[in-house]
Amino acid sequence: MPEFEMPPAVEPAAEAAPAPPSPPAPEVLEDEAEPDASAPLATRRRFVWKHVVAAGVLGLVVGVGVPATLEIMDRATAAGALEDLRSTALAYVDAIARGDSRAASDMVPIRGLAYAAPPQVLASARPIEVPEVEVVHVEGDRGTAEVHYRVQGVDVFRTMQAERVEGRWQLRTSLAEVVDMSGLDPGIRAEVAGVQLTGFLPIMLYPGVYRVDEVAGPVIVVGGDVFTVDGDPRTPAAPRVTVTVVRAVGERAIALAAAQVDSCWERSGCLVPRGVRLRFDDLAHVVNVDPIARTVDLAVGFTTLDEPGRESFDVQVRVALDEHDRPLRWECGQPGWFASRLEPCG
């Protein structure tokens, strides 16, 4: 507080003799009586100066103290807003880290033509690690929080927008990410924790490491792949889903392809050199699944081993399915002519 000095009392020039020295000013009391009007003029003026000085000191003290108090209050309010936003953002990433997608969706609802996966999907994932809030910034009722976490050994930083509504911070940025399944054949059903990833509306997953369920039917096997969702829309999540055939169907398709090559040698215009040694691939590759026609197209590859030059060929083998997705009949194409006219085989 600034220091203050008491101004000297001013005596009128008309007084013939100087007044005796005044004793120290007594403590100012609200109930102190006013001087008698009949008292000497000097006495009355000393009384007035005493109260004027006391009022000035009081006003100066109040004038200095109010801005200081307001500044302290402003600082405390700003610090509280920052801490509240930090706590809100940390609670959100903590919910994702512990696999609680329901709590995360309650804090930041999923909007648009998409839906959040059921809770068991995130619960089945390998969770994110070291979730934390790096930087928080507030301007009035709007703010940002930069969160950090690690997924599959990769550090991820996201800036989350927030808004204060009725004194409470609400996050506006969701870490849920749309899973792009457009590259998957429409006839393939991919699942995580028993929940289908392919459907009418896109599904959204929170950051984590997921495994596609391996589902084996009478003919094809889907899944077993691991994919990562990092919560950053700049790096879209497009899982690779492996589709193979069960061993018995694959072995049957390879045997039919070998027989088709033997048949080709007996015809004119066969693309495979007659009588060369052949080595067939160990696996039949799924090319197309048609859920409407109920067919599965396979490609059986083989390579010629004799010189000069080695060539690779494919034989198309189509499996028609019954109502229980079991093999009903087989059709084969000419070696080297994929998507050509098929004929019954086997």
N, C-alpha and C positions, 0 to 999 in steps of 0.2 A: 504494500500500500504506500502511495506517495506520502512523503512527510510534508507537514504544513507548519507555518510560522504565524503567531498571533500578531495582527497589526497593532501599532501603538495608538493610544487614545489621543484624539485631537482636542485640544483645549481652545476655547474661544479667546480671541485677542483682547476682549473687553475686560477679562478678569484681571484684577490688579495684582493679586498674589498667586503664585503657582500652587496648585493643589498638592496636598501631601501624597507621597507614593501610595498607589493602590495596592492592597494585599492581593495575593493570588486569587484568580476568579474562582468562586465556589462552584461546586458541581451543579450543572443545570438540572433543575427539577421542574416537572410539569406544574406542580402546585405552588411554585414560588410566587410570592405576592408581588404585584407591580408596585413601583416606588410611589410614594405620596406626591400628589401634584404640588404640595407646598414645599417639597424638599428642594435643596439647591439644584440649579440647572446642571452642574457638573455631575452630581450624583445621578440624576435621571439619565444623562447621556451615557454614563458608564454602564448603566443597566441595559440600555438599548444596544450598545456595542457588544456587550457580553452575549446577548441572545442572538444577534446577527452572526457573530463569529461561530457560535455553537451550531446554528442552523446551516451555515456554509460548510463547516466541517462534516456535519451529518450528510448533507446533500452530496458532497464530494465522495464520501465513503460509499454511499449508495450508488452513485454514478459509476464508480470504478468496479464495485462488486457485482452489479447486475450483468455487464458483459462477460465478466470472468465466469460467473455462474452459468450463463447461457452457453458459453464455449464448452464448459465441462459437460453440460447436459447434451450438447450436440455430439461431442466425442463419444459419450457413453451410448447415445442412440445409434450412431453409425457403427460402433463396435458391436452392439447387440444385433443389428441387422446383418452384418457380415457373419457373425457366429451362427445366427439362425439359418441363413442360406447355406452355410457350410454343413451344418448338421443335417439339413434336409437332403442335400446332394449326397452326403455320405450314407445316409439311411437308404437311399435308392440303390446305390451300387452295392451296399452290403446285402440288400435283399436279393439281388441277382447272384452275388457270390455264394450265398447259402442255399440257392436253388428255390427261392420263394417267388415264383413268377406272379402269383396272385397279389402279393403285397406290392411288387413293382408295378403291376398294371393298375392297381388302385391309386398309386402315387402319380403315374403318368399314363392315362388311358390311351388305348390304341384307337386311332382315328383313321377314317378312310375305308376304302373297299379292301379290307384285310382283317384278319382276326389273329389274336394271340393264341399260341398253342396251349393246350391244357397243361395244368401244373406238372403232370408226370413227365412231360418232355424235358423241361429244364432240370427237373430232379434227377433225370437219368444221365445228364451231361457231366463231363468233367468241368468243374466250376472255374471261373476266373480267379486270378490270384492277386494279392496285394492291392485291393481296392482302396483308393484314397482320393482326397480332394486337394489339388495343387494350388489353385489360385481362385479367389472369390472377388468379384467386383460388383458394387452396388451404386446405382444412380437413381435416387428417388425410390419409386416402387418397381423398378426393373433391375435385373441383375444377371450375372453370368457366373457359372462355376465350371472350372476346368477339372475334369475327373481323369484319373489314370488307373489302369488295371493291366494285368498281363494275361494273355490267353494263348495257349500253345507256345509259350516262350517268347511271344511278341508283345512289346509294350504298345498300348493303345492310349491315345489322349483324345478326349472329346470335350468340346465346349457346349455346355448345357444352358439354354435360355431359361430364365425364371421371371415370375411376376408375383408381386405381393398383393394379395387379395384379402381384404378385411383383416389385415395385420398378420397374415400367414403366407409364407412363400409357397408357390406352386410351380413345379418344374414343367416346362413346355416342350422339352426335347426328350424323346424316347430313345433308348438304346436297343429296342427291338428292331430286328431287320427282316425284311422280306426274303424268303428263300426262293430262289429262281429255279424252278423245275421245268422250264420250257424245253430244255434239251433232252428231257426224258421222253421215251416213246409213250404215247397216250395209253397204250395197253398195259403199261407197267405200273404196278402199285408199290410205291416206296413208303416205308413206315419208320417212325422212330418212337420207341416205347409204346408200340401198338397204335400210334396215331398216324393217319395217312397224311403224307406231305403234299400229295397231289389232290386237288379238288376244284370246286367251282371258284372259290375265292382263294387268293394267295394266303399262305400261313406265315406268321412272323415268329421268329425265335430270338431269345435273348442271347447275349454273348456266352460262349462256352464251346466245348468240343463234343460233338455228337457222333453217334454210330448208327448207321442205317440198319434196321433189323434185317437179319438174313431169313428170308421166307422161301421155303422150298415147296413147290407145287408138284403135280404129277409130271410136268415137262420142264419148267424153267425154275431157276433159283435167282432171287433178287436180293441184293443188299450185301451187308458185311463191310461197307465202306465207312471210313471216318472222314468227317468234314468239320470245318471250323466256322463259327459265326463270331465276328469281331465287333459287331455293333457299329461299324463305320460304313455308311452308305457308299462311300467312295470305293470300297472294295466289296463288290456284291458277293453274296454267298450263293454259289451255284454248285451244289453237291454232284459229285460223279457217282453214279449208281451202277454197279456191276450187275449185268444180266447174263447168266449162263444157263446151261441145260443140265439136268440131272445126269449122272454118269451113264445110266442105262440108255437114255435117249441119245446121248452123244455117241456112245459106242455103236448104237444101231445106225445113226446117221452116217458115220464113217464107213461102216460096212456097205451101206447102200451106195455111197459115193464111189467106192472101189468097184463095185459091180457095174455102176454106170459107165466107168472108164472102160471096162472090158467090153461092154456093149457098144461103146463109141468106136472102138477099134474095128468092129465088124461092119461099120458103116463108112460110106464115103464122106469126105469133108470133115473128119474128126480133127480137132485142133491139137490133140495130144499125139506126139510122135509114136508110131506103133512099136510096141515091144520094149520100150525103155523101162528102166527100173524107176519105181516111184516111192516117195516117202510122204505119207499122210501126216497131217498135224494131229497132235494128241487131243485137241479140243475142237468142237464144232462151235462156231461163233453165231450168236443171235443177231440177225440183221433187222428183223421187223416182227412186231407182234400186232396183229389186227384183231381187236376185241369184237368187232362186228362180224367179220367173216370167220372168227374163231380159228385162226391159223397162226403158226409160228414159222417164219422163214429162217433157215440156218444156212451158213456157208461152211463147207468142208474144204479146207485148203490142202494142196499137195504140191510137191516139187519133183521135177525129173532129175535123176542123179547121173545119167550118162552124158558124156561129152559128145559133141561140142556144145558148150553152153548149157546152163541150167535154167529151166523155166518154171514159173509158178502158175498154178491154175486153181480155180474154185469150182465146186459143184454145188448148185443150189438144191437144198433138200427142204421141202415144205411138209410140216406136220399139221394135219387137220385135227381139231379137238372135238370131243363130244361135250355134252352138257356138264360133265364133271371135270372138264379140262384134261382128260386123258387122251392119248393118241388114238385117233379113229382110223386114219389112213395116211399113206405117205406118197409124195410125188417128188420127182427128180427132174432136173434140167440137164442140158448138155454141158459137158466139161468145158469151161472157158467162156460160156455164154450165160452170164447171170441175167436173171429176169427174162429169160427166153421162155418159149413154150414148155410147159411141164408135162410129164407123163407119169402115170402110176408106176411105182417101183416098190419092191419089197413085198 
